[in-house]
Amino acid sequence: MTPLLDAAPHRHRVPADHRVLGLDRRTCPPALVVLAVFLVFTVVVPRIDAALDWDDPVLAGQQLALTDTLVFTPVAGYDVESGFRVGDGGTFGDATLAGAGITFQVSTDSYDGTPDQLLDQVQKVTSRTDDPTFRVDGNRATLTTAAG
């Protein structure tokens, strides 16, 4: 006949001289490591992040280079998150700007058609979107910049 109460669970109980506040002292060092990592990631890292300025505002007239022949002039005051200014050197590629609650990304790609075909494609895509806030109105016109 088996006894009603099994003594097996009491066999693995930690002796009283190995306990602190009812906890096994051997589990304290790993728990302190976990607590230290938690504090570093929830207290120390956010404070360091808040102390560092990441702002890189565009000044009036500064240009960002997308390729060796394609540059654009962003609105002054926007922060450059990626990309580089003309004259600073670096690798060409996409540019990302942030400011006024928005993030603006400019990317380049190849296109084999004419500029008129590209504008027709842009108009076709934007006319089929459900977003009524973005509409291009007016006729196409040729513009000549100060640089020719």
N, C-alpha and C positions, 0 to 999 in steps of 0.2 A: 504494500500500500504506500502511495506517495503522500508526503506531508502536504498540508494545505498551503503553508507558507514556504516559499523556496528561499534558502539562504544565499543563493548564488549572487544576486545583485549586491549584497553587502560585502562580498569578497573583494570587489574592485573599488571599494570606497577609499578615498584618499585619507590617510591618517590625519588626525587633528593637528599634529605638529608640522604638517606640510600645507596647511591652509592659512589664508589671510582673509578675514571677513567672509569666510565660508568658501573662498575660491582657492583652487589649486595654485600654489606659488609657481609652478612650472609653466603655467599659461600666461603669467604676467609679462615676461619679456616679449613674446610675439604680439600680445595685445598692445603693448606700449609702442611697438614698431608700427602697427596698423594705425594707432591713434596719431603718431607723429606724421605719418604719410597723409592722413586725413587732414590734419592741421596745416601741413605745407600746401596742399592743393586747394583748401577752402579759405585759408586766411593769408598765407604768405604770397602765393602766386597772384591772387587778385590785387593785393596791395602793390606789388611790383608793377603789375599791368596798369593800374590806375596812375602810378607815379611817372610812367614813361609816356612822353608825347610821341605819337605816331603821325601827327599832323605834318603834311608836306604841301602847303598851299601853293597854288599856281599864282604867280605874280602877273600883272598886266603885261601882255605882249609875249609871254613865254610860249614856246611851241613844243609839242610832243611829237616825236618821230615814230611813225609806224613802219616805214621802210626807208631805204636810202633816198627815195625821191618823194615820199608822201609824208607830209607833216600836217598837223592841225593845231589851231589855237583854242584852247579851252577857256571857259569863263574864269576870270580871275577870282580867287578865293576857294575854288574847289580843291580838294585834297587829292594828290596823286597817290593811288594805292599800288599801281604797277605801271610800267612803261618808263621812258626816260625823256628828258628834255633835250632839245637840239643843242649840240655842243658839249653835252656831258659825257658822250660816249656810251657804249653799252650795246646790248644786242637788240635788234629790232623785234617787234612783236606787238601783241595787243596792249592797249592802254586801258586802265580802269581808273575812273575818277569818282569821288564821292563828295556830296555836299547838298545842302538844303533838303536832307532827308531822302535823297535818291542815290543810287549807284549807277554810273554810266560807263558802259564798256564799249570800246571801239575795236573792232577786229577787221583784219584784211583777208581777202580771198581773191582768187583769180576769176576772171570772167572773159569769155572768148567773144562775146557779142559787142555790138556798138553801144555807145551811151544811151541812145534812144531806146534800144531793145531792153537795156537794164532798167530804164525808167518805166517802160511799159510793164515789165515784170513786177517792179515795186508797186505800181498802181494796181495791178491785178491782185496782188497779195493783200494789200491794205484795203481794197474795196470789198474783199470777201471776209474780212474779220468782223466779229460782232462788237468790237469796241468802238463806240461812237465818239469817244474822246479824241481819237487820232484820225484825222482826215487831212489830206493834202488837197488844197483848192488852188485854182488858178492855172494859167497856161505856162508851158515851159518857155524859158527865156535863156539866152546865152549871156553869161556874165564874164567880164574880163577883170581880173584882179590887178592890183597895183603892180604886181611883179610880171604882168603880162600873161 
